[in-house]
Amino acid sequence: MKAEQFDQKFDANENDILDDLDLSSISRPNQSQKRVNVDFPSWVIDSLDKEASRVGVTRQSIIKVWLVERLEQQAANKLLKRT
């Protein structure tokens, strides 16, 4: 299928465009996983567990979300300082 035909199907909101893609070799750039170990004081773990429970996610998930939010915030602040 040519790109133009694919674009037309997409623009027409046809639901079967995934059938036209080869997903066997798909990858997400900069998304490879690396394991790290971090030691926290007990009170931090307790606080993380309470917040994770309140939100309904795992401790690991809340740590990831908060770290990503902070990194994005830092990147946005750097952009603002440049302008």
N, CA, C and O atoms as CSV, one atom per row, in Angstrom:
chain,resi,resn,atom,element,x,y,z
A,1,MET,N,N,0.852,-1.170,0.000
A,1,MET,CA,C,0.000,0.000,0.000
A,1,MET,C,C,0.898,1.234,0.000
A,1,MET,O,O,1.889,1.295,0.728
A,2,LYS,N,N,0.552,2.178,-0.795
A,2,LYS,CA,C,1.309,3.424,-0.865
A,2,LYS,C,C,0.919,4.332,0.299
A,2,LYS,O,O,-0.184,4.235,0.839
A,3,ALA,N,N,1.839,5.210,0.673
A,3,ALA,CA,C,1.620,6.114,1.799
A,3,ALA,C,C,0.375,6.964,1.597
A,3,ALA,O,O,-0.355,7.235,2.550
A,4,GLU,N,N,0.131,7.380,0.379
A,4,GLU,CA,C,-1.036,8.217,0.092
A,4,GLU,C,C,-2.334,7.465,0.393
A,4,GLU,O,O,-3.271,8.034,0.952
A,5,GLN,N,N,-2.382,6.183,0.020
A,5,GLN,CA,C,-3.574,5.371,0.298
A,5,GLN,C,C,-3.748,5.184,1.811
A,5,GLN,O,O,-4.859,5.257,2.335
A,6,PHE,N,N,-2.634,4.942,2.495
A,6,PHE,CA,C,-2.696,4.777,3.945
A,6,PHE,C,C,-3.199,6.054,4.607
A,6,PHE,O,O,-4.049,6.007,5.496
A,7,ASP,N,N,-2.671,7.191,4.172
A,7,ASP,CA,C,-3.115,8.476,4.710
A,7,ASP,C,C,-4.600,8.702,4.494
A,7,ASP,O,O,-5.283,9.219,5.377
A,8,GLN,N,N,-5.103,8.322,3.336
A,8,GLN,CA,C,-6.525,8.480,3.049
A,8,GLN,C,C,-7.364,7.619,3.986
A,8,GLN,O,O,-8.392,8.066,4.495
A,9,LYS,N,N,-6.923,6.381,4.211
A,9,LYS,CA,C,-7.655,5.510,5.144
A,9,LYS,C,C,-7.645,6.100,6.552
A,9,LYS,O,O,-8.659,6.094,7.250
A,10,PHE,N,N,-6.491,6.605,6.953
A,10,PHE,CA,C,-6.376,7.196,8.284
A,10,PHE,C,C,-7.277,8.422,8.402
A,10,PHE,O,O,-8.023,8.564,9.371
A,11,ASP,N,N,-7.200,9.300,7.412
A,11,ASP,CA,C,-8.016,10.519,7.434
A,11,ASP,C,C,-9.507,10.221,7.409
A,11,ASP,O,O,-10.308,11.007,7.915
A,12,ALA,N,N,-9.882,9.092,6.825
A,12,ALA,CA,C,-11.287,8.690,6.757
A,12,ALA,C,C,-11.721,7.966,8.031
A,12,ALA,O,O,-12.848,7.478,8.116
A,13,ASN,N,N,-10.831,7.896,9.015
A,13,ASN,CA,C,-11.114,7.236,10.295
A,13,ASN,C,C,-11.473,5.765,10.139
A,13,ASN,O,O,-12.291,5.237,10.892
A,14,GLU,N,N,-10.868,5.114,9.173
A,14,GLU,CA,C,-11.099,3.684,9.022
A,14,GLU,C,C,-10.370,2.956,10.144
A,14,GLU,O,O,-9.203,3.232,10.421
A,15,ASN,N,N,-11.063,2.030,10.780
A,15,ASN,CA,C,-10.541,1.366,11.975
A,15,ASN,C,C,-9.568,0.240,11.696
A,15,ASN,O,O,-8.942,-0.262,12.629
A,16,ASP,N,N,-9.418,-0.174,10.456
A,16,ASP,CA,C,-8.585,-1.337,10.184
A,16,ASP,C,C,-7.210,-0.983,9.636
A,16,ASP,O,O,-6.608,-1.800,8.938
A,17,ILE,N,N,-6.688,0.221,9.932
A,17,ILE,CA,C,-5.375,0.598,9.404
A,17,ILE,C,C,-4.252,-0.211,10.044
A,17,ILE,O,O,-3.183,-0.351,9.449
A,18,LEU,N,N,-4.468,-0.739,11.235
A,18,LEU,CA,C,-3.436,-1.550,11.873
A,18,LEU,C,C,-3.137,-2.806,11.069
A,18,LEU,O,O,-2.021,-3.322,11.104
A,19,ASP,N,N,-4.131,-3.292,10.349
A,19,ASP,CA,C,-3.914,-4.480,9.513
A,19,ASP,C,C,-2.923,-4.191,8.389
A,19,ASP,O,O,-2.336,-5.117,7.829
A,20,ASP,N,N,-2.733,-2.927,8.058
A,20,ASP,CA,C,-1.834,-2.547,6.975
A,20,ASP,C,C,-0.413,-2.268,7.457
A,20,ASP,O,O,0.455,-1.929,6.652
A,21,LEU,N,N,-0.166,-2.404,8.749
A,21,LEU,CA,C,1.154,-2.126,9.305
A,21,LEU,C,C,1.869,-3.413,9.679
A,21,LEU,O,O,1.236,-4.387,10.087
A,22,ASP,N,N,3.180,-3.419,9.541
A,22,ASP,CA,C,4.009,-4.526,10.005
A,22,ASP,C,C,4.527,-4.158,11.394
A,22,ASP,O,O,5.491,-3.403,11.518
A,23,LEU,N,N,3.897,-4.682,12.424
A,23,LEU,CA,C,4.238,-4.337,13.796
A,23,LEU,C,C,5.312,-5.255,14.387
A,23,LEU,O,O,5.682,-5.104,15.551
A,24,SER,N,N,5.810,-6.197,13.597
A,24,SER,CA,C,6.779,-7.163,14.124
A,24,SER,C,C,8.121,-6.528,14.456
A,24,SER,O,O,8.863,-7.050,15.287
A,25,SER,N,N,8.436,-5.421,13.825
A,25,SER,CA,C,9.743,-4.803,14.060
A,25,SER,C,C,9.628,-3.422,14.708
A,25,SER,O,O,10.563,-2.622,14.655
A,26,ILE,N,N,8.495,-3.156,15.308
A,26,ILE,CA,C,8.265,-1.854,15.910
A,26,ILE,C,C,9.142,-1.692,17.155
A,26,ILE,O,O,9.363,-2.646,17.901
A,27,SER,N,N,9.632,-0.483,17.364
A,27,SER,CA,C,10.413,-0.189,18.562
A,27,SER,C,C,10.105,1.229,19.011
A,27,SER,O,O,9.626,2.057,18.236
A,28,ARG,N,N,10.389,1.487,20.270
A,28,ARG,CA,C,10.165,2.811,20.835
A,28,ARG,C,C,11.525,3.417,21.164
A,28,ARG,O,O,12.184,2.964,22.100
A,29,PRO,N,N,11.952,4.413,20.430
A,29,PRO,CA,C,13.264,5.019,20.671
A,29,PRO,C,C,13.379,5.561,22.096
A,29,PRO,O,O,12.429,6.126,22.637
A,30,ASN,N,N,14.523,5.385,22.675
A,30,ASN,CA,C,14.829,5.866,24.033
A,30,ASN,C,C,13.892,5.297,25.094
A,30,ASN,O,O,13.689,5.921,26.136
A,31,GLN,N,N,13.325,4.133,24.847
A,31,GLN,CA,C,12.413,3.531,25.804
A,31,GLN,C,C,12.930,2.201,26.350
A,31,GLN,O,O,12.187,1.479,27.015
A,32,SER,N,N,14.181,1.872,26.082
A,32,SER,CA,C,14.706,0.618,26.620
A,32,SER,C,C,14.791,0.735,28.140
A,32,SER,O,O,15.042,1.809,28.688
A,33,GLN,N,N,14.581,-0.372,28.787
A,33,GLN,CA,C,14.542,-0.393,30.240
A,33,GLN,C,C,15.931,-0.690,30.806
A,33,GLN,O,O,16.664,-1.522,30.272
A,34,LYS,N,N,16.276,-0.010,31.878
A,34,LYS,CA,C,17.501,-0.287,32.628
A,34,LYS,C,C,17.115,-0.375,34.093
A,34,LYS,O,O,16.342,0.440,34.596
A,35,ARG,N,N,17.652,-1.351,34.756
A,35,ARG,CA,C,17.338,-1.545,36.168
A,35,ARG,C,C,18.313,-0.751,37.025
A,35,ARG,O,O,19.522,-0.762,36.790
A,36,VAL,N,N,17.766,-0.059,38.023
A,36,VAL,CA,C,18.590,0.659,38.993
A,36,VAL,C,C,18.104,0.292,40.394
A,36,VAL,O,O,16.931,-0.024,40.594
A,37,ASN,N,N,18.994,0.336,41.330
A,37,ASN,CA,C,18.644,0.113,42.729
A,37,ASN,C,C,18.857,1.413,43.485
A,37,ASN,O,O,19.906,2.047,43.365
A,38,VAL,N,N,17.868,1.801,44.256
A,38,VAL,CA,C,17.947,3.033,45.030
A,38,VAL,C,C,17.551,2.702,46.458
A,38,VAL,O,O,16.543,2.041,46.704
A,39,ASP,N,N,18.357,3.170,47.385
A,39,ASP,CA,C,18.040,2.971,48.801
A,39,ASP,C,C,17.354,4.218,49.344
A,39,ASP,O,O,17.842,5.335,49.172
A,40,PHE,N,N,16.206,4.010,50.008
A,40,PHE,CA,C,15.456,5.095,50.614
A,40,PHE,C,C,15.301,4.826,52.099
A,40,PHE,O,O,15.281,3.667,52.515
A,41,PRO,N,N,15.192,5.871,52.907
A,41,PRO,CA,C,14.854,5.671,54.316
A,41,PRO,C,C,13.454,5.058,54.440
A,41,PRO,O,O,12.621,5.209,53.547
A,42,SER,N,N,13.215,4.390,55.519
A,42,SER,CA,C,11.921,3.709,55.730
A,42,SER,C,C,10.738,4.660,55.618
A,42,SER,O,O,9.704,4.302,55.055
A,43,TRP,N,N,10.886,5.875,56.153
A,43,TRP,CA,C,9.760,6.816,56.114
A,43,TRP,C,C,9.403,7.188,54.678
A,43,TRP,O,O,8.239,7.456,54.381
A,44,VAL,N,N,10.403,7.207,53.774
A,44,VAL,CA,C,10.123,7.526,52.376
A,44,VAL,C,C,9.340,6.385,51.735
A,44,VAL,O,O,8.382,6.613,50.995
A,45,ILE,N,N,9.755,5.163,52.025
A,45,ILE,CA,C,9.043,3.994,51.496
A,45,ILE,C,C,7.608,3.983,51.996
A,45,ILE,O,O,6.682,3.724,51.228
A,46,ASP,N,N,7.421,4.262,53.273
A,46,ASP,CA,C,6.064,4.298,53.835
A,46,ASP,C,C,5.206,5.358,53.143
A,46,ASP,O,O,4.043,5.117,52.818
A,47,SER,N,N,5.795,6.527,52.923
A,47,SER,CA,C,5.057,7.602,52.255
A,47,SER,C,C,4.737,7.241,50.809
A,47,SER,O,O,3.638,7.510,50.325
A,48,LEU,N,N,5.701,6.630,50.122
A,48,LEU,CA,C,5.468,6.189,48.748
A,48,LEU,C,C,4.352,5.161,48.688
A,48,LEU,O,O,3.480,5.232,47.822
A,49,ASP,N,N,4.378,4.209,49.605
A,49,ASP,CA,C,3.349,3.168,49.630
A,49,ASP,C,C,1.962,3.746,49.892
A,49,ASP,O,O,0.986,3.320,49.274
A,50,LYS,N,N,1.867,4.706,50.799
A,50,LYS,CA,C,0.574,5.337,51.090
A,50,LYS,C,C,0.044,6.069,49.862
A,50,LYS,O,O,-1.131,5.947,49.517
A,51,GLU,N,N,0.925,6.836,49.201
A,51,GLU,CA,C,0.492,7.583,48.024
A,51,GLU,C,C,0.132,6.644,46.877
A,51,GLU,O,O,-0.855,6.860,46.174
A,52,ALA,N,N,0.936,5.605,46.696
A,52,ALA,CA,C,0.657,4.634,45.633
A,52,ALA,C,C,-0.687,3.955,45.881
A,52,ALA,O,O,-1.467,3.751,44.951
A,53,SER,N,N,-0.949,3.611,47.119
A,53,SER,CA,C,-2.222,2.975,47.472
A,53,SER,C,C,-3.384,3.929,47.236
A,53,SER,O,O,-4.431,3.529,46.729
A,54,ARG,N,N,-3.198,5.183,47.603
A,54,ARG,CA,C,-4.251,6.181,47.425
A,54,ARG,C,C,-4.592,6.351,45.947
A,54,ARG,O,O,-5.760,6.478,45.580
A,55,VAL,N,N,-3.558,6.351,45.102
A,55,VAL,CA,C,-3.757,6.551,43.670
A,55,VAL,C,C,-4.172,5.250,42.985
A,55,VAL,O,O,-4.785,5.278,41.918
A,56,GLY,N,N,-3.839,4.114,43.595
A,56,GLY,CA,C,-4.202,2.821,43.020
A,56,GLY,C,C,-3.172,2.270,42.058
A,56,GLY,O,O,-3.505,1.581,41.094
A,57,VAL,N,N,-1.904,2.584,42.334
A,57,VAL,CA,C,-0.814,2.064,41.505
A,57,VAL,C,C,0.240,1.436,42.410
A,57,VAL,O,O,0.126,1.468,43.635
A,58,THR,N,N,1.256,0.872,41.791
A,58,THR,CA,C,2.336,0.269,42.574
A,58,THR,C,C,3.333,1.341,43.006
A,58,THR,O,O,3.340,2.456,42.484
A,59,ARG,N,N,4.163,0.978,43.962
A,59,ARG,CA,C,5.223,1.877,44.409
A,59,ARG,C,C,6.131,2.244,43.241
A,59,ARG,O,O,6.486,3.410,43.070
A,60,GLN,N,N,6.502,1.260,42.445
A,60,GLN,CA,C,7.371,1.504,41.308
A,60,GLN,C,C,6.731,2.500,40.339
A,60,GLN,O,O,7.408,3.380,39.807
A,61,SER,N,N,5.442,2.358,40.117
A,61,SER,CA,C,4.747,3.265,39.198
A,61,SER,C,C,4.751,4.694,39.702
A,61,SER,O,O,4.986,5.622,38.928
A,62,ILE,N,N,4.495,4.888,40.986
A,62,ILE,CA,C,4.452,6.250,41.521
A,62,ILE,C,C,5.831,6.885,41.451
A,62,ILE,O,O,5.947,8.078,41.173
A,63,ILE,N,N,6.877,6.105,41.700
A,63,ILE,CA,C,8.243,6.621,41.593
A,63,ILE,C,C,8.526,7.034,40.150
A,63,ILE,O,O,9.057,8.117,39.905
A,64,LYS,N,N,8.178,6.183,39.207
A,64,LYS,CA,C,8.411,6.505,37.793
A,64,LYS,C,C,7.664,7.762,37.381
A,64,LYS,O,O,8.239,8.644,36.743
A,65,VAL,N,N,6.401,7.853,37.736
A,65,VAL,CA,C,5.583,9.013,37.352
A,65,VAL,C,C,6.175,10.287,37.935
A,65,VAL,O,O,6.311,11.288,37.232
A,66,TRP,N,N,6.524,10.256,39.207
A,66,TRP,CA,C,7.058,11.459,39.839
A,66,TRP,C,C,8.403,11.857,39.241
A,66,TRP,O,O,8.658,13.044,39.035
A,67,LEU,N,N,9.255,10.896,38.963
A,67,LEU,CA,C,10.549,11.217,38.361
A,67,LEU,C,C,10.385,11.816,36.969
A,67,LEU,O,O,11.047,12.796,36.624
A,68,VAL,N,N,9.506,11.226,36.177
A,68,VAL,CA,C,9.270,11.752,34.830
A,68,VAL,C,C,8.694,13.160,34.905
A,68,VAL,O,O,9.114,14.044,34.159
A,69,GLU,N,N,7.727,13.373,35.807
A,69,GLU,CA,C,7.146,14.705,35.965
A,69,GLU,C,C,8.223,15.725,36.318
A,69,GLU,O,O,8.245,16.826,35.769
A,70,ARG,N,N,9.107,15.359,37.226
A,70,ARG,CA,C,10.164,16.285,37.646
A,70,ARG,C,C,11.142,16.567,36.510
A,70,ARG,O,O,11.541,17.712,36.301
A,71,LEU,N,N,11.526,15.529,35.780
A,71,LEU,CA,C,12.445,15.725,34.664
A,71,LEU,C,C,11.830,16.600,33.569
A,71,LEU,O,O,12.512,17.443,32.987
A,72,GLU,N,N,10.547,16.397,33.295
A,72,GLU,CA,C,9.864,17.234,32.313
A,72,GLU,C,C,9.773,18.677,32.795
A,72,GLU,O,O,9.920,19.611,32.008
A,73,GLN,N,N,9.533,18.852,34.082
A,73,GLN,CA,C,9.479,20.189,34.663
A,73,GLN,C,C,10.839,20.877,34.551
A,73,GLN,O,O,10.910,22.057,34.206
A,74,GLN,N,N,11.900,20.158,34.837
A,74,GLN,CA,C,13.245,20.710,34.730
A,74,GLN,C,C,13.551,21.112,33.289
A,74,GLN,O,O,14.120,22.176,33.047
A,75,ALA,N,N,13.173,20.264,32.337
A,75,ALA,CA,C,13.408,20.565,30.925
A,75,ALA,C,C,12.633,21.807,30.504
A,75,ALA,O,O,13.151,22.644,29.765
A,76,ALA,N,N,11.390,21.929,30.973
A,76,ALA,CA,C,10.571,23.099,30.637
A,76,ALA,C,C,11.184,24.365,31.236
A,76,ALA,O,O,11.196,25.416,30.595
A,77,ASN,N,N,11.687,24.262,32.458
A,77,ASN,CA,C,12.319,25.423,33.092
A,77,ASN,C,C,13.570,25.862,32.337
A,77,ASN,O,O,13.831,27.059,32.216
A,78,LYS,N,N,14.335,24.916,31.836
A,78,LYS,CA,C,15.531,25.256,31.063
A,78,LYS,C,C,15.148,25.984,29.785
A,78,LYS,O,O,15.815,26.939,29.387
A,79,LEU,N,N,14.065,25.531,29.133
A,79,LEU,CA,C,13.613,26.201,27.919
A,79,LEU,C,C,13.173,27.630,28.206
A,79,LEU,O,O,13.459,28.538,27.426
A,80,LEU,N,N,12.482,27.832,29.321
A,80,LEU,CA,C,12.020,29.178,29.671
A,80,LEU,C,C,13.189,30.104,29.951
A,80,LEU,O,O,13.141,31.283,29.602
A,81,LYS,N,N,14.232,29.589,30.572
A,81,LYS,CA,C,15.395,30.413,30.887
A,81,LYS,C,C,16.153,30.835,29.643
A,81,LYS,O,O,16.783,31.892,29.622
A,82,ARG,N,N,16.093,29.999,28.594
A,82,ARG,CA,C,16.794,30.311,27.349
A,82,ARG,C,C,16.112,31.434,26.585
A,82,ARG,O,O,16.764,32.177,25.851
A,83,THR,N,N,14.795,31.558,26.757
A,83,THR,CA,C,14.055,32.559,25.971
A,83,THR,C,C,13.887,33.850,26.730
A,83,THR,O,O,13.289,34.795,26.215
